Every structure is written in C-alpha cells, then in structure tokens.
Amino acid sequence: MIVVKVPGGIKKEVSVAETLTLEWKPMTILQWLGQLGIEEKQVGAVLVNGKPKKMSHTLEDGDEVQILPVLSGG
C-alpha cells in the first residue's frame, strides 16, 4: 500500500480525496499522477517519505507520497 496526500489546490481541480491509501503497483510518480487524474503541470514537487523525488522515481510498497502544488504569487 502507498499513502498519497493531495493538497487542496489540486483537489479543487481534480475530484480526489485529500489522503488516499492505494494498493501498491510498481509505477513511477508520473504514472501514479495519471492514475489519479492529476496533470504534471499542476504539481510543483513530490515528496516520497519526506524527500524530494523526480517524476521518474518508481514508488515502493509502503511509501508515503505528498504532492505539493505549483506556487505562484509576487
């Protein structure tokens, strides 16, 4: 199983729960985002077990993923 935490900024655009527990499959972060209906351009960064990872990183069983939205402002 993996736990995915989705922030409110992305949640408003995509109908997913704030925290999801999903059955693990050997897929990259980018593939998981696609499964959740989240576009890469909506994501500023992804933390896996508290450490920043690239979209090409393959998730492992037991990982905790936090999706961070793109930040904007001035």
C-alpha positions in Angstrom: 0.0 0.0 0.0 1.0 3.6 -0.5 -0.4 6.7 1.1 -0.9 9.8 -1.2 -1.6 13.2 0.3 -3.2 15.6 -2.2 -3.3 19.3 -1.3 -6.5 21.4 -1.6 -5.3 23.5 -4.5 -5.1 20.4 -6.7 -8.1 18.8 -5.0 -10.4 21.6 -6.3 -9.4 20.8 -9.9 -9.5 17.0 -9.5 -12.1 15.0 -7.6 -9.9 13.0 -5.3 -9.8 12.7 -1.6 -7.3 14.6 0.5 -5.5 11.5 1.7 -5.6 8.2 -0.3 -4.5 4.8 0.6 -3.9 2.9 -2.6 -2.8 -0.7 -3.5 0.8 -0.6 -4.5 1.8 -1.2 -8.1 5.4 -0.8 -9.5 4.8 2.5 -11.2 6.6 5.9 -11.4 5.3 9.0 -9.7 4.2 10.4 -13.1 2.2 7.2 -13.8 0.5 7.4 -10.4 -0.4 11.0 -11.0 -2.1 10.0 -14.3 -4.0 7.3 -12.5 -5.3 9.9 -10.1 -6.2 12.3 -12.9 -3.6 14.9 -11.8 -1.7 16.6 -14.6 2.1 17.1 -14.2 1.8 20.8 -14.7 -0.4 21.1 -11.6 2.4 19.7 -9.4 5.3 21.8 -8.1 7.1 18.9 -6.3 6.6 15.5 -4.9 8.0 14.2 -1.6 8.4 10.5 -1.0 8.9 9.6 2.6 9.7 13.3 3.2 12.4 13.6 0.5 12.0 15.3 -2.9 11.9 12.9 -5.9 11.7 13.2 -9.7 8.7 12.2 -11.6 10.6 9.2 -13.0 11.0 7.7 -9.4 9.4 4.3 -9.0 7.3 4.1 -5.9 7.8 1.2 -3.5 5.3 -0.6 -1.2 4.9 1.4 2.0 5.9 4.7 0.5 4.2 7.9 1.7 3.8 10.5 -1.1 3.0 14.1 -0.6 2.0 16.1 -3.7 2.9 19.8 -3.5 1.1 22.3 -5.8 2.8 24.8 -8.0 3.3 28.1 -6.1 2.6 31.4 -7.6 2.4 35.0 -6.4 4.5 38.0 -6.2 
